[in-house]
């Protein structure tokens, strides 16, 4: 029996929700099994892309998958506080690759209003955190510039194409910024209640939306080639 793409999507998404909730609970309770469940959750979410056609939108899909690979590496590194900087670099590379993938898919187009809004938000967050960053000021500044650029390009895609996949991408990049902002507040400003629940919840929801949008774009390009022009 051949399982249709939508069925794979539904099953993996449901399993991912269960695993993510389990991982969040284990982290909240301080259980050591969290160290295993955190990367496993990311692997399961991204595994959805294994059920896409090999040749359809190959460059876009490959770039996104490499970006998700760096997210997984960042997940693993951040399990040890001593490797925080290395985890930061892994996610930095992931965001750069997301930018590359977005431009590969829809091309680069400057959109002034979204640029001003997104970078004003990113700048405000950085200058609010700045007094508490210490030696991390430059690394965090670079990270904020990159993730803000990633969010801008993701939102710009939605402004250019209002399709369902691009709505998901726009929501995903906003959630990624939110997750990283919560992480920075918890680390540099002051720990707050339910930090891990909010950080992990927004992070995995973001990753899930990006994976599902990629899955949808690839399959729609295969099933409806006239609706999806070739990537830039």
N, C-alpha and C positions, 0 to 999 in steps of 0.2 A: 504494500500500500504506500503510495506517494503522498506525503503530507504537503499541502499547499503552503506557499510562503506566509500567508496571513495566519495559518494555524501555528507555524513555527514561531511567528512573532508573538502571538498570544501566549503560547506555552512558556517561552523563554522569559517574557516579561513577567508573567505570574510567578515563576520560580525565582526570578530576580528580586521581586518585591518581598517574597518570603525570606530569602537569604539576606537581603539588606536589613529587614526588620530584625532578624536574628542577630546579625552582626552589631547593629546599633544597640540592641538590648545587652549583648555580651560586653560591649565597650562600656555602657552605662553602669553595669554591675561590676566592672573591673575584672572580668573573667579572662584568663589567658587564652582561651579558645578564640577570642577576638583576633589575635595575631594571625590565625589561619583563615577565619571567615572574611576578614576585610579584603585581602587580595582575591580570594575566591569569588566574592560578590562581583568585583569589577570584571574578572575573567568571564563570569557567566553572562553579565550584561553585554559585553563586547562580542561574545560568541555568536550572537544573533547574525553578525555579518558573515559568518561562515556559511550561511544559507542564502547567499546572494550569488547571482551568475558571475562566473569568473571574469569574463571579458567586458561586462557592462560597466561603463564609467570607471575603468580600471585605475587610472591615475588618481582621481578623486577619492575612490574607495581606499586605495593603498595608502595615500597620504593620511587619511583619517584613521586608518588602522594603526599606522606607526605612531600617530599622535596618542591614540588610546594606549598603545604600548608604553609610552613615556608616562602616561597617567598611572598605569599599573606600577611602573617602577617608582614613581613618586609615592604611591600608596605604601609600598614596601619600605622605602627609606624613611618615611615619616613615622613608621612604627617605633623607631628609635630616635628619641629627641636629639641624640648626638649627631644624627645625620640630617638635621633639619635643613641645612644649607644645600645639601645634595638633593634632597627632596624638592626644594624650591627650584633648583636648576632643572630637574626632570620635568616639573610642571611648566616651567618657563619654555622649555623646548616643545612641550606638547602644545602650548598656546601659539607658538610661532608656526608650528605645523598646521594647526587649525586655520590660521590666517592664510597660509599657503593654499590649503585645500579650498577655502571659500573663494579665493581669487581664481584658482584653477577652474572652479565650477562656474562662477558667474562673472569673472573679470573684476578689475578694480574700477570703482567709480566713486568720486568724492561726493559726499552728501553733507553739506555744511551744517544744517540744523542738528542732525544726529551726532555729528562730530563734536559740536560745542556742548551738547547736553551730556554725552557720555564722558568726554574728557573733563568737563566741569565736575562731574560726580567723582571720577577717579582722582582728580587733583584735590578735591575737598577731603576725600578719605585719606590721601597721603599726608596732607598738611595737618590733619587732625591726629594722625598716628606719629608724625615726625618727632615730637618731643620725647617719645618713649622708645624710639627705634635704636638709638645708640649706634653700635658698629654695623647694624643691619640697614642703615639709612639708604645707602647706595643700592644694595641688592633689592631692597623693597621698592625703591623708586623705579629701577629697571623693570621689575616684575609688574608694577602697577601700569607702566607705560605699555607693556606688551599685552597684558590681559585686557586693558582698556581698548587697545587697537583690535584685539580679537573680538571683543563685544561689539565694537563699532562696525566691523566688517560683517559680523553675523546679523546684526540688526539691519544693516544696509541691504543684505540679501533679501530680507523680508520686505523692505520698502520697495525693492525692485520686482519682487514676485511674491504675491500673497498666498501662494499655495500652502497646503497643510504642512508639508515638510519644513517650509521656511518659517512658519509660525513657531514650530517646535524649536528650530534653531535659535530664533530670537529669544524665546523663553529660556532656552538652555544657557545662552551666554550671559543673560542677566542673572540666572541662578548660580552660575559659576563665579561671577563677580561677588555675589552675595555670600556664597560659601567661603571664598577666600577672605572676604572682609571680616566675617565672623571669626575665622581662624586667626587673623591678625589681631583682632580685638582681644580674643582669648589669650593670645600669647604675649602681646606687647602692652596692652592696656590693663586689663584685669580679667581674670577667669570669671565666667558667669554661669549661672545655673542652666543645665541642659545644653551646654555648649556642644558636646559631642553629638547629641541627637540632632541639633539644628545644622551643624557643619556637615555631618555625614548625610543627613537627609537631603539637603539642598545639593550636595555634591553628586550623589548617586542619581538623583532626579535629573540633574543636568546631563550627566553622562548618558543616562537612559534616553533622554530626548535627542541627544546628538546621534546616538547609535540608531534609534528608530527613524530619525530623519534621513540618515545615510541609507539605511535599509530601504526606505520608501523611495528615495530618489533613484537608487540603483535598479530596483524592481520596476518602477514606473518607466524608466528609460528603456528597459528590456521589453516590457509588455506594450508600452505606448510610445514607440520611438519618435513619432511625429510631434508628440507633446513636449518632449525634452530634447532641445538642441544639444549638440555635442558640447562638452565642457570647453571653456576657454583654454 
